Amino acid sequence: MRGKKDYTNQTFTKRVDHEAGRHRTRRASAEPMVCEICGNIYADRRWTKPDPKRQDDKHQHFRPAQTTICPACQAKRDKTPSGFVHLEGAFLKSHNEEIERLLRNEAGRAGEDNPLARIIAWEKDRRGRVTITTTTEHLAQRLGHALEKAFDGEVRYDFSHENKLAHVYWRRD
């Protein structure tokens, strides 16, 4: 017996991109491209760090690279973060240098995996709380995991609707 409701795949499928791709280009960009700010290279449909030792025989036919601005530099310029890491507590005040060194090193390691993952800003308020803004939500999560692993404390991960923006709260007293 058939029910009264007509269910379709659209009923159950979560639509992730409400902007209908307006933040993306209509087609893949011409390759290769070089970011004029950071020097990252766009080839094979991905952004990578420049590596002078890398010889890619597959791309000998490439034309000279065009200059552009990569999505991470664009987000930094427009100040449009995808992640926030909020730090507070008495432990933060007494171990500020260690925590900052840990997070900057972790962001550097994340940048090796994904060159579009960067810290946009590092802000401190009058009460000693720190807010770090990142270009990707994954970097915010990664920084939260690194803090939890190294210094314990309480970590809470909050995500906006459909995971477009991440807030990571870390506290240790």
N, C-alpha and C positions, 0 to 999 in steps of 0.2 A: 504494500500500500504506500502510495506516495504522499508526502506531507504537503502542506499548503504553501510553505515558503520555498522560494527558488533560491538556493544557495549557489553561489559561484565562487570560483577561486579568489576573486577580488574581495569577497566577504572576509576571507580568512587571511589573506596575504597582507602583511604590514607594509604600508607605503612609506618608504623612508624619505623620499625626496619631495617635499611639498612644494618647493620652488620650481619644480619641473625642470631642473637642470639649468636654471638661469645663471648660476654661479660657475657653470662649466662652459667651455667652448663647444660649438656645434660639432666640430670635427677635431680629430687629433691634430696637434700642431705639427708643422713641418719639422723634420729632423735634419740635422742636429740644431739645438739652440743652446745658448749660453746665457746665464743670468748675469746681467751687467753689474749687479751689486755684490753677490757672493761668489760668482764664478762657477756655480753648479751647472752640470751639463744635462740636457734632455736628449736622450737617445733610447731607442727601443721602447718608447712610450713610458719611460720612467725617468725620474730625476736622480742623478748620482753625483757624488763628489768628483771633482777633477782628479784624475790619476795619470800622471805623465808616464808611468811605467806600463800602463795597460795598453797593449796592442791588440786591436780588434780587427782581424783579417776580414771579417764579414762586412765591415763598413768602409772599405777602401774607396768605394764609389761615391761616398758622401760629398756633397758640395760644402763650401765654407759655412761655418755656423752663423746663424742669425743671433742677434742679441735681443734679449727680452728681460722680463722680471719674473722670477719664479714665484709660485704661489706662497711660499713662506715669506719671502721678502715683501710681497704684496700685502700679506696679512700684517706683517710688522709695520709697514708704512701706514696702512689704514687703521691700525690698532684694533683689529677684529680678532680677538682670541677665540680659541676653541676649547681651552681648558684653563682652570684656575686651581692653584694649590694654596690653601690657607693654613698658615702655621701660627701656633700660639702656645703659651705656657711658660712656666718658670724655667724649664729645661732649655727652651729656645734662647732665652736671654743669656744663660750661662754658657751655652755651647754654640753660639751663633756662627762663629767662624768654621767650626767643624761641619755643621749642617749645611752652610753655604757651599763649602768645598765639595761635600758629598753630592749635593744636588747639581752643581755645575759640572762635575765629572760625569754624573749619570746622564745629564743632558748631552754632553759631548759623546758619550757612548751611544746614546739613542740617535744622535746625528749621523753616526757611522752607518747604522742600519737604515735610517730614513733621513736623508738630508733636509726634508721639509719639516722635521720636528725640531723646534727651537724655542728658547725662552724669549718672550717678547719684552717683558718688564719684570723688575724685581722691586717691589714697593714696600716700605716700612712705615707704619703709622706711629703716632705719638705713644701709644700704649705698648709698643714693642712687637706688635703682630706683623707678620710678613705675608704678602700676597704675591704670588708668582703667576704670571699669565703666560700661556704657551700657545703655540700655533696649532697643535693637534691635541685632541682629547686623550690619545694614547700616551703622549708624553706626560700629561698630568697624572694619569694612572701609574705610570712607571715611576715617577718621582715619589708618589705616595707609597708604593711598594718598597722602594729603596729606603725611605724613612722608617717604615715599619720594621723592615729587616734589620737595619743598623741600630736604631734607637728605641725600638718598641713604641710605646705610646698608644693612643687611641686614633684610629683612622676610620673615616667615613667617606664613602664614595657616593656622590649624588649625580644623577644624569638628567638632563633636560628631556623633554619629550622627543623620542626617537633618537636619542644619543648624539645630538649635534653639539652639545656643550657639556663638559664634565667639571664638577666641583669636587675637589679632594680636600677634606678637612683633617688636619693632623694636630694633636694636642698631647703634651706631656708635661706634667707638673713636677 
